[in-house]
Amino acid sequence: MLFLHGFGASSYSWNRIAPALSKTNRVLLLDLKGHGASPKPLDTAYSLHDQADLVVEFIKLHNLNDLILVGHSMGGGVALLVALRLADQHPDRISSLVLIDSVAYSQSLPAFVRILKLPLLGSLITAITPSALQAWIVLKQAYFDDNKITDEVVAAYSAPLRLPGAGHALIETAKQIVPEDIDEISSRYPTLKLPALILWGSHDKVVPLDIGKRLHQALPNSRLAIIEKSGHIPQEENSDRALSEILEFIARPSI
């Protein structure tokens, strides 16, 4: 299983489900370029296409096959691109998809992404706002139940934001988080015949549930599971339910 986290996050996003899944699966957690402990070069190659190219390179370099590719939010968008890239040339690389509150179509962006995209203001905000406050603001938007945003969660999300290049990486990623060719990309979703589990928080304010329903209609061999009383990060906020759905899907991937 290869896990791809969302915007501004890291492999920490999987800490509540990865240990259980690792008992029966080989689990690989990637920090995408510019996130977590990964390099944060001062270039502009932070689009979903750039990230997908790096993930495909990783898969080929390590000769990974029969993968369950798991993507959350931005990582879900990357996962879809990776699946499309490999479907024709290397169909044995990926066996199924798990997409959690995934970027998939053109949509209205949340306020914290729109602010980062603004010239000068985005740089100023990342420079003067304490990393813990940045993390809290985003988590408050992402969680359904604010009481579940613990000091540990804030610390885990804020720590990578203090690393050199992190602000630049966030801004460049925000600018390109919805690809310019998203309509062309999404028109190809029906060609993906892989079994796919689509998990969605019922109260997602970042990527609305309507996106999940639309994606479910587009992917011909998909199952949609809505996780009640959850926001944008159900694998953290309601990890038991998310884990249960993933385990059931692994056992019976085809609909």
PAZAPA-4460 file (N, C-alpha, C; in steps of 0.05 Angstrom, whole numbers, plus 32768, in hexadecimal, padded with zeros to 4 digits):
% residues 255
    n_x    n_y    n_z   ca_x   ca_y   ca_z    c_x    c_y    c_z   seq   type   mol
   8011   7FE8   8000   8000   8000   8000   8012   8019   8000     1      M     A
   800D   802B   7FED   801C   8043   7FEB   800A   805B   7FF1     2      L     A
   8011   806B   8006   8000   8080   8010   800A   809C   8008     3      F     A
   7FF8   80AC   7FFE   7FFE   80C8   7FF6   7FEC   80DB   8005     4      L     A
   7FF8   80EC   8015   7FEA   80FF   8026   7FDF   8117   8017     5      H     A
   7FD2   8129   8026   7FC7   8141   801A   7FD8   815A   801C     6      G     A
   7FCD   8170   8013   7FDA   818A   8013   7FE2   8193   8030     7      F     A
   7FFB   819B   8033   8004   81A5   804D   8007   8190   8062     8      G     A
   8004   8176   805A   8005   8160   806D   801F   8151   8069     9      A     A
   8020   8138   8074   8037   8127   8072   802E   810A   8077    10      S     A
   8041   80F8   8079   803A   80DD   807E   802D   80D9   809A    11      S     A
   802E   80EE   80AB   8020   80ED   80C4   8002   80E8   80C1    12      Y     A
   7FF7   80F1   80AA   7FDA   80EE   80A5   7FD0   80D2   80A7    13      S     A
   7FE3   80BF   80A5   7FDB   80A2   80A5   7FE1   8094   80C0    14      W     A
   7FE9   80A3   80D4   7FF3   8096   80ED   7FDD   8087   80FB    15      N     A
   7FC4   808C   80F7   7FAF   807E   8105   7FA5   8065   80F7    16      R     A
   7FAC   8061   80DE   7FA3   804A   80CF   7FBA   8039   80C5    17      I     A
   7FD2   8045   80C1   7FE8   8036   80B5   7FF2   801F   80C6    18      A     A
   7FF4   8022   80E1   7FFD   800B   80F1   7FEC   7FF2   80EE    19      P     A
   7FD2   7FF5   80EE   7FC1   7FDE   80EB   7FC3   7FD2   80CF    20      A     A
   7FC5   7FE2   80BA   7FC7   7FD8   809F   7FE2   7FCB   809A    21      L     A
   7FF7   7FD3   80A9   8011   7FC8   80A5   8014   7FAB   80AF    22      S     A
   8000   7FA3   80BE   8000   7F87   80C9   7FFC   7F73   80B2    23      K     A
   7FEE   7F7B   809E   7FE8   7F68   8088   7FF1   7F72   806C    24      T     A
   7FFD   7F8A   806C   8005   7F96   8052   8020   7FA4   8056    25      N     A
   802F   7FA5   8040   8047   7FB6   8040   803E   7FD3   803C    26      R     A
   8043   7FE4   804F   8039   7FFF   804F   8050   8013   8049    27      V     A
   804D   8024   8035   8060   8038   802E   8053   8053   8030    28      L     A
   805F   8065   8040   8055   8080   8045   8068   8094   8038    29      L     A
   805E   80A3   8024   806F   80B7   8017   8068   80D3   8022    30      L     A
   807D   80E3   8026   807A   80FF   8028   807D   810B   800C    31      D     A
   8069   8117   8002   806B   8123   7FE7   807F   813A   7FE7    32      L     A
   8088   8141   7FCF   809B   8157   7FCC   8091   8170   7FDA    33      K     A
   80A2   817D   7FEA   809A   8195   7FF8   808B   8191   8011    34      G     A
   8087   8178   8019   8077   8172   8031   8086   8160   8044    35      H     A
   807F   8161   805D   808B   814F   8071   80A9   8152   8071    36      G     A
   80B7   813C   8070   80D4   813C   8070   80E1   813B   8054    37      A     A
   80D0   813D   8040   80DB   813C   8024   80E8   8157   801D    38      S     A
   80F9   8156   8008   8106   816F   7FFF   80F2   8184   7FF7    39      P     A
   80FA   819E   7FFB   80E8   81B5   7FF5   80F8   81C9   7FE4    40      K     A
   8100   81C0   7FCB   8110   81D2   7FBA   8101   81EB   7FB3    41      P     A
   8111   8200   7FAD   8105   821A   7FA7   8100   821C   7F89    42      L     A
   80F1   8209   7F7E   80E9   8209   7F62   80CA   820B   7F61    43      D     A
   80BF   8208   7F49   80A2   820A   7F45   8095   81F0   7F3E    44      T     A
   80A4   81DA   7F3F   8099   81C0   7F37   808A   81B3   7F4E    45      A     A
   8073   81BE   7F54   8063   81B4   7F6B   8046   81AD   7F62    46      Y     A
   8041   81AA   7F48   8026   81A4   7F3F   8020   8187   7F45    47      S     A
   8006   8180   7F42   7FFE   8164   7F45   800C   8152   7F31    48      L     A
   8011   815D   7F18   801F   814E   7F04   803C   8148   7F0D    49      H     A
   8049   815D   7F19   8064   8159   7F22   8065   8144   7F38    50      D     A
   8052   8146   7F4B   8051   8132   7F61   804D   8116   7F56    51      Q     A
   803A   8114   7F42   8034   80FA   7F37   804D   80EE   7F29    52      A     A
   805C   80FF   7F1B   8074   80F5   7F0E   8088   80E9   7F22    53      D     A
   808A   80F7   7F39   809D   80ED   7F4E   8093   80D3   7F5A    54      L     A
   8079   80D0   7F5D   806E   80B7   7F69   8072   80A0   7F55    55      V     A
   806C   80A5   7F3C   8070   8091   7F27   808E   8088   7F27    56      V     A
   80A0   809C   7F28   80BC   8095   7F29   80C3   8084   7F41    57      E     A
   80B7   808B   7F58   80BC   807B   7F71   80B2   805E   7F6D    58      F     A
   809A   805B   7F62   808F   8040   7F5D   80A1   8030   7F4B    59      I     A
   80AA   803C   7F36   80BC   802E   7F23   80D7   8028   7F2F    60      K     A
   80E2   803B   7F3D   80FD   8038   7F49   80FD   8021   7F5C    61      L     A
   80E7   801E   7F6C   80E6   8008   7F80   80D8   7FEF   7F75    62      H     A
   80D1   7FF0   7F5C   80C4   7FD9   7F4E   80AC   7FCF   7F5E    63      N     A
   809A   7FE2   7F65   8083   7FDC   7F74   806C   7FD2   7F61    64      L     A
   805F   7FBC   7F69   8049   7FB1   7F59   8032   7FAA   7F6C    65      N     A
   801B   7FA7   7F60   8003   7F9E   7F6F   7FFE   7FB1   7F86    66      D     A
   8001   7FCB   7F81   7FFE   7FE0   7F96   7FE0   7FE6   7F9B    67      L     A
   7FDA   7FEA   7FB4   7FC1   7FF9   7FBB   7FCA   8015   7FC0    68      I     A
   7FC2   8027   7FAE   7FCB   8043   7FAF   7FB6   8053   7FBE    69      L     A
   7FBF   805F   7FD5   7FAD   806E   7FE6   7FB4   808C   7FE5    70      V     A
   7FA0   809D   7FDF   7FA5   80B9   7FDE   7F90   80C9   7FED    71      G     A
   7F99   80DD   7FFC   7F87   80EF   800A   7F89   810B   7FFF    72      H     A
   7F72   8118   7FFA   7F71   8133   7FF1   7F83   8138   7FD9    73      S     A
   7F97   814A   7FDB   7FA9   814E   7FC4   7FB6   8134   7FBC    74      M     A
   7FBD   8123   7FD0   7FC9   8109   7FCA   7FB7   80F7   7FBB    75      G     A
   7F9C   80FB   7FBE   7F89   80EC   7FAE   7F8B   80F4   7F91    76      G     A
   7F8D   810F   7F8C   7F91   8118   7F71   7FAA   810E   7F64    77      G     A
   7FC0   810C   7F74   7FD9   8101   7F6A   7FD5   80E3   7F64    78      V     A
   7FC7   80D5   7F76   7FC2   80B8   7F71   7FB2   80B3   7F57    79      A     A
   7F9F   80C4   7F52   7F90   80C1   7F39   7FA2   80C5   7F21    80      L     A
   7FB3   80D9   7F22   7FC6   80DE   7F0B   7FD9   80C6   7F08    81      L     A
   7FE3   80BC   7F1E   7FF5   80A5   7F1E   7FE7   808D   7F11    82      V     A
   7FCF   8088   7F19   7FC0   8071   7F0E   7FBC   8074   7EF0    83      A     A
   7FB5   808D   7EE7   7FB1   8092   7ECB   7FCB   808E   7EBC    84      L     A
   7FE2   8097   7EC7   7FFC   8094   7EBA   8004   8077   7EB6    85      R     A
   7FFE   8066   7ECB   8007   804B   7ECA   7FF4   8037   7EBE    86      L     A
   7FDB   803F   7EBA   7FC6   802D   7EB2   7FCD   801F   7E97    87      A     A
   7FD8   802E   7E84   7FDD   8023   7E69   7FF8   8014   7E68    88      D     A
   800D   8021   7E72   8028   8016   7E6F   802F   8001   7E84    89      Q     A
   8025   8004   7E9C   802D   7FF2   7EB2   8014   7FEB   7EC3    90      H     A
   8001   7FDD   7EB7   7FE8   7FD7   7EC5   7FEB   7FC6   7EDF    91      P     A
   8001   7FB8   7EE1   8005   7FA7   7EF9   8010   7FB7   7F11    92      D     A
   8016   7FD0   7F0D   8022   7FDF   7F24   800D   7FE5   7F39    93      R     A
   7FF5   7FEC   7F31   7FE0   7FF3   7F45   7FC8   7FE0   7F42    94      I     A
   7FC0   7FD5   7F59   7FAA   7FC2   7F59   7F8F   7FCF   7F60    95      S     A
   7F91   7FE4   7F71   7F78   7FF2   7F79   7F7F   800D   7F85    96      S     A
   7F6A   801D   7F88   7F6D   8039   7F92   7F5C   803D   7FAB    97      L     A
   7F66   804C   7FBE   7F56   8056   7FD4   7F59   8075   7FD4    98      V     A
   7F43   8083   7FCF   7F43   80A0   7FCC   7F33   80AC   7FE2    99      L     A
   7F40   80BD   7FF2   7F33   80C8   800A   7F30   80E6   8007   100      I     A
   7F18   80F0   8005   7F12   810D   8002   7F25   8119   7FEE   101      D     A
   7F25   810E   7FD6   7F3A   8113   7FC3   7F35   812B   7FB1   102      S     A
   7F4A   8139   7FAB   7F49   814D   7F95   7F44   813D   7F7B   103      V     A
   7F30   8146   7F6B   7F29   8137   7F53   7F1E   8148   7F3D   104      A     A
   7F11   815F   7F43   7F05   8170   7F2F   7F0A   818D   7F36   105      Y     A
   7F04   819E   7F23   7F05   81BB   7F29   7EF1   81C1   7F3F   106      S     A
   7EFA   81D2   7F52   7EE9   81D8   7F69   7EF1   81F3   7F76   107      Q     A
   7EE0   81FD   7F86   7EE7   8215   7F96   7EFC   820D   7FAB   108      S     A
   7F11   821C   7FAD   7F26   8216   7FBF   7F21   8221   7FDB   109      L     A
   7F29   8213   7FF0   7F26   821E   800C   7F36   8237   8010   110      P     A
   7F2E   8247   8024   7F3A   8261   8028   7F58   8260   802C   111      A     A
   7F62   824C   803B   7F7E   824B   8041   7F8F   8246   8028   112      F     A
   7F84   8239   8014   7F92   8235   7FFB   7F91   824E   7FEA   113      V     A
   7F79   825B   7FE9   7F77   8274   7FDA   7F8A   8289   7FE4   114      R     A
   7F8D   828B   7FFE   7F9F   829F   800A   7FBC   8299   8002   115      I     A
   7FC4   8280   8003   7FE0   8279   7FFB   7FE6   8280   7FDE   116      L     A
   7FD1   827F   7FCD   7FD5   8284   7FB1   7FD9   82A2   7FAB   117      K     A
   7FD2   82B4   7FBD   7FD3   82D1   7FB8   7FF0   82DA   7FB7   118      L     A
   7FF8   82E9   7FA3   8013   82F4   7FA1   801A   8304   7FBA   119      P     A
   8032   8300   7FC4   803D   830E   7FDC   802F   8306   7FF6   120      L     A
   8014   8307   7FF6   8006   8302   800F   800B   82E5   8018   121      L     A
   800B   82D2   8005   8010   82B6   800D   802B   82B3   801B   122      G     A
   8040   82C0   800F   805B   82BF   801B   805B   82CC   8036   123      S     A
   804D   82E3   8039   804D   82F2   8052   803F   82E1   8068   124      L     A
   8029   82D5   8061   801A   82C5   8074   802B   82AE   807F   125      I     A
   8038   829F   806D   8048   8288   8075   8060   8291   8086   126      T     A
   806A   82AA   8080   8082   82B3   808E   807C   82BD   80AB   127      A     A
   8064   82CA   80AF   805F   82D6   80C9   804C   82C7   80DB   128      I     A
   803E   82B3   80CF   802B   82A4   80E0   8039   828C   80EC   129      T     A
   8038   8289   8106   8044   8272   8113   803A   8258   8107   130      P     A
   804B   8244   8104   8044   822C   80F6   802D   821D   8105   131      S     A
   802D   821E   811F   8017   8211   812E   7FFC   821E   8128   132      A     A
   7FFC   8238   8125   7FE3   8246   811E   7FDB   823F   8101   133      L     A
   7FEE   823E   80EF   7FE8   8236   80D4   7FDA   821B   80D4   134      Q     A
   7FE6   8208   80E2   7FDB   81ED   80E3   7FC0   81EC   80F0   135      A     A
   7FBC   81FB   8105   7FA2   81FC   8113   7F8C   8207   8100   136      W     A
   7F92   821C   80F2   7F7E   8228   80E0   7F75   8214   80CB   137      I     A
   7F88   8205   80BF   7F81   81F2   80AA   7F73   81DA   80B6   138      V     A
   7F7C   81D0   80CD   7F6F   81B9   80DA   7F52   81C0   80E3   139      L     A
   7F4E   81D8   80EC   7F33   81E0   80F4   7F20   81E0   80DC   140      K     A
   7F2A   81E7   80C4   7F1A   81E5   80AC   7F16   81C8   80A4   141      Q     A
   7F2A   81B7   80A9   7F29   819C   809F   7F1A   8188   80B1   142      A     A
   7F19   818D   80CC   7F0C   817B   80DE   7EEE   8183   80E2   143      Y     A
   7EDE   816F   80E6   7EC2   8173   80ED   7EC0   8179   810B   144      F     A
   7ECE   816B   811B   7ECE   816E   8138   7EE8   817B   8142   145      D     A
   7EE7   8195   8149   7EFF   81A3   8151   7F0C   8196   816A   146      D     A
   7EFC   8189   817A   7F07   817C   8193   7F1C   8166   818D   147      N     A
   7F1C   815D   8174   7F2F   8148   816D   7F49   8153   8163   148      K     A
   7F4B   816D   8161   7F64   817A   8159   7F76   817D   8172   149      I     A
   7F86   816A   8178   7F96   816A   8191   7FB0   8179   818D   150      T     A
   7FBD   817E   81A3   7FD8   818B   81A1   7FEB   817A   8191   151      D     A
   7FE9   8160   8193   7FFA   814E   8184   7FF6   8151   8166   152      E     A
   7FDC   8153   815E   7FD6   8156   8141   7FE1   8170   8137   153      V     A
   7FDD   8186   8146   7FE7   81A0   813D   8005   819F   813B   154      V     A
   8013   8193   814F   8030   8192   814E   803A   8182   8136   155      A     A
   802C   816C   8130   8035   815B   811A   8032   8169   80FF   156      A     A
   801D   8179   80FC   8018   8187   80E3   8029   81A0   80E1   157      Y     A
   802F   81AC   80F7   803E   81C6   80F6   805C   81C2   80F4   158      S     A
   8067   81AC   80FE   8084   81A8   80FE   8091   81AA   80E2   159      A     A
   8086   819D   80CD   8092   81A0   80B3   8091   81BC   80A7   160      P     A
   807E   81CC   80B1   807A   81E7   80A6   8091   81F9   80AE   161      L     A
   80A1   81F1   80C2   80B8   8201   80CB   80D2   81FA   80BD   162      R     A
   80D1   81E6   80AB   80E9   81DD   809D   80F0   81F1   8086   163      L     A
   8109   81F4   807F   8111   8206   8069   8103   81FE   804F   164      P     A
   80F8   8212   8042   80EA   820E   8029   80CD   8206   802B   165      G     A
   80C3   8202   8044   80A7   81F8   8047   8093   820D   803D   166      A     A
   8097   8226   8043   8085   823B   803B   8084   823D   801C   167      G     A
   809B   823C   8010   809C   823D   7FF3   808D   8225   7FE7   168      H     A
   8092   820E   7FF2   8085   81F6   7FE7   8066   81F7   7FEA   169      A     A
   805D   8201   8001   8040   8204   8004   8034   8217   7FF0   170      L     A
   8041   822E   7FEC   8036   8241   7FD9   8036   8237   7FBD   171      I     A
   804C   822A   7FB4   804D   8220   7F99   8038   8209   7F95   172      E     A
   8035   81F9   7FAA   8021   81E3   7FA8   8005   81EF   7FA6   173      T     A
   7FFF   8203   7FB7   7FE5   820F   7FB6   7FDE   821B   7F9B   174      A     A
   7FF2   8227   7F8F   7FED   8234   7F74   7FE5   821F   7F5F   175      K     A
   7FED   8206   7F63   7FEA   81F2   7F4E   7FD9   81DA   7F57   176      Q     A
   7FCA   81DE   7F6D   7FBD   81C7   7F79   7FA7   81BB   7F68   177      I     A
   7F9A   81CC   7F58   7F87   81C2   7F44   7F94   81C5   7F28   178      V     A
   7F9B   81B0   7F1B   7FA9   81B2   7F01   7F98   81C2   7EEC   179      P     A
   7FA6   81D0   7EDB   7F98   81DF   7EC6   7F89   81CC   7EB3   180      E     A
   7F92   81B3   7EB1   7F85   81A0   7E9F   7F74   818C   7EAE   181      D     A
   7F68   8196   7EC5   7F59   8184   7ED6   7F41   8178   7EC7   182      I     A
   7F34   8187   7EB5   7F1D   817D   7EA6   7F26   8166   7E93   183      D     A
   7F3D   8168   7E87   7F47   8153   7E76   7F4E   813A   7E87   184      E     A
   7F5A   813F   7E9E   7F61   8129   7EB0   7F48   811A   7EB9   185      I     A
   7F34   8129   7EC2   7F1C   811D   7ECD   7F0C   810E   7EB8   186      S     A
   7F0F   8117   7E9F   7F00   8109   7E89   7F0B   80EC   7E85   187      S     A
   7F23   80E7   7E90   7F2F   80CC   7E8D   7F2A   80BA   7EA5   188      R     A
   7F1D   80C4   7EBA   7F17   80B3   7ED1   7F08   8099   7EC9   189      Y     A
   7EF4   809B   7EB8   7EE5   8082   7EB1   7EF6   806C   7EA4   190      P     A
   7F0E   8073   7E9B   7F1F   805F   7E8F   7F2D   804E   7EA5   191      T     A
   7F2D   8058   7EBD   7F3A   8049   7ED3   7F27   8032   7EDD   192      L     A
   7F2E   801A   7ED7   7F1D   8003   7EDE   7F25   7FF7   7EF8   193      K     A
   7F39   8002   7F05   7F42   7FF7   7F1F   7F2C   7FF8   7F34   194      L     A
   7F2B   7FE5   7F46   7F19   7FE8   7F5D   7F22   8000   7F6D   195      P     A
   7F0E   8010   7F76   7F15   8029   7F84   7F01   802C   7F9B   196      A     A
   7F0D   8032   7FB3   7EFD   8039   7FCA   7EFF   8057   7FCD   197      L     A
   7EE8   8065   7FCE   7EE7   8082   7FD2   7EDC   8087   7FED   198      I     A
   7EED   8091   7FFF   7EE4   8098   801A   7EE1   80B7   801C   199      L     A
   7ECB   80C0   8029   7EC6   80DC   802B   7EBA   80E4   8046   200      W     A
   7EC4   80F9   8051   7EB7   8104   8069   7E9D   8112   8063   201      G     A
   7E89   810C   8072   7E6E   8117   806D   7E6D   8135   806E   202      S     A
   7E7F   8141   807D   7E7E   815E   8081   7E99   816B   8078   203      H     A
   7EA3   8162   8061   7EBC   816D   8056   7EB6   8188   804B   204      D     A
   7EC4   819D   8056   7EC2   81B8   804D   7ED9   81C0   803A   205      K     A
   7EEC   81AE   8036   7F03   81B3   8025   7EFE   81A8   8009   206      V     A
   7EF7   818F   8007   7EF0   8183   7FEE   7ED4   8177   7FF2   207      V     A
   7EBF   8184   7FE9   7EA3   817D   7FF0   7E9C   8160   7FE7   208      P     A
   7E89   8155   7FF5   7E80   813A   7FF0   7E76   8137   7FD3   209      L     A
   7E6B   814C   7FC7   7E62   814A   7FAB   7E78   8141   7F98   210      D     A
   7E91   8149   7F9F   7EA8   8141   7F8F   7EAB   8122   7F91   211      I     A
   7EA9   8118   7FA9   7EAB   80FB   7FAD   7E95   80EC   7F9E   212      G     A
   7E7D   80F6   7F9F   7E67   80E9   7F90   7E6C   80E9   7F72   213      K     A
   7E76   8100   7F68   7E7C   8102   7F4C   7E93   80EF   7F44   214      R     A
   7EA7   80EC   7F55   7EBD   80DA   7F50   7EB3   80BD   7F50   215      L     A
   7EA1   80B7   7F62   7E96   809C   7F63   7E87   8095   7F4A   216      H     A
   7E79   80A8   7F3F   7E6A   80A4   7F25   7E7E   80A0   7F0E   217      Q     A
   7E95   80AD   7F10   7EA8   80AC   7EF9   7EB9   8092   7EFA   218      A     A
   7EC0   8088   7F11   7ED1   8070   7F13   7EBF   8058   7F12   219      L     A
   7EC1   8047   7EFD   7EAD   8032   7EF8   7EAD   801C   7F0D   220      P     A
   7EC3   8017   7F1B   7EC5   8001   7F2E   7ECA   800C   7F4A   221      N     A
   7EBA   8020   7F52   7EBF   802E   7F6B   7EA9   8029   7F7F   222      S     A
   7EB0   802C   7F98   7E9E   802B   7FAF   7EA1   8045   7FBF   223      R     A
   7E8B   8052   7FC5   7E8C   806B   7FD5   7E83   8065   7FF2   224      L     A
   7E93   806C   8005   7E8D   806A   8021   7E8E   8085   802E   225      A     A
   7E78   808E   8039   7E77   80A8   8046   7E7A   80A5   8064   226      I     A
   7E8D   80B3   806F   7E93   80B0   808C   7E85   80C7   809A   227      I     A
   7E71   80C1   80AA   7E61   80D5   80B8   7E71   80E3   80CD   228      E     A
   7E69   80FC   80D3   7E75   810C   80E8   7E93   810E   80E4   229      K     A
   7E9B   8113   80CC   7EB7   8116   80C5   7EBA   812C   80B0   230      S     A
   7ED1   8139   80B2   7ED7   814E   809F   7EEA   8144   8089   231      G     A
   7EFF   8153   8083   7F10   814D   806C   7F24   8137   8071   232      H     A
   7F29   8130   808A   7F3E   811C   8090   7F33   8105   80A0   233      I     A
   7F21   80F5   8094   7F13   80E0   80A3   7F26   80CA   80AD   234      P     A
   7F3D   80C6   80A0   7F4F   80B1   80AA   7F5C   80B9   80C4   235      Q     A
   7F5A   80D3   80CC   7F63   80DB   80E6   7F4B   80DF   80F9   236      E     A
   7F37   80ED   80EF   7F21   80F5   8100   7F0F   80DD   8108   237      E     A
   7F0B   80CB   80F5   7EFC   80B2   80FB   7F0B   809A   80F1   238      N     A
   7F23   8096   80FC   7F35   8083   80F2   7F2B   8066   80F3   239      S     A
   7F1C   805F   8107   7F11   8044   8109   7EFF   803D   80F2   240      D     A
   7EED   8050   80EB   7EDB   804B   80D5   7EEB   804B   80BA   241      R     A
   7EFD   805D   80B7   7F0D   805E   809E   7F1D   8044   809B   242      A     A
   7F29   803B   80B0   7F39   8022   80B0   7F27   800A   80A9   243      L     A
   7F0F   8009   80B5   7EFD   7FF4   80B0   7EF5   7FF3   8092   244      S     A
   7EEF   800A   8086   7EE8   800B   806A   7EFF   8002   8058   245      E     A
   7F17   800A   805F   7F2E   8003   804F   7F34   7FE5   8051   246      I     A
   7F32   7FD9   8069   7F36   7FBD   806D   7F22   7FAC   805D   247      L     A
   7F09   7FB5   805E   7EF4   7FA7   804F   7EF9   7FA9   8031   248      E     A
   7F02   7FC0   8028   7F08   7FC3   800B   7F1F   7FB1   8003   249      F     A
   7F34   7FB0   8014   7F4B   7F9F   800D   7F42   7F81   800B   250      I     A
   7F30   7F79   801C   7F26   7F5E   801C   7F15   7F58   8003   251      A     A
   7F05   7F6D   7FFB   7EF3   7F69   7FE4   7EF4   7F83   7FD3   252      R     A
   7F09   7F86   7FC2   7F0D   7F9F   7FB4   7EF9   7FA4   7F9E   253      P     A
   7EEF   7F91   7F91   7EDD   7F96   7F7A   7EC0   7F99   7F84   254      S     A
   7EB1   7FAB   7F77   7E95   7FAF   7F7E   7E84   7F9A   7F73   255      I     A
***
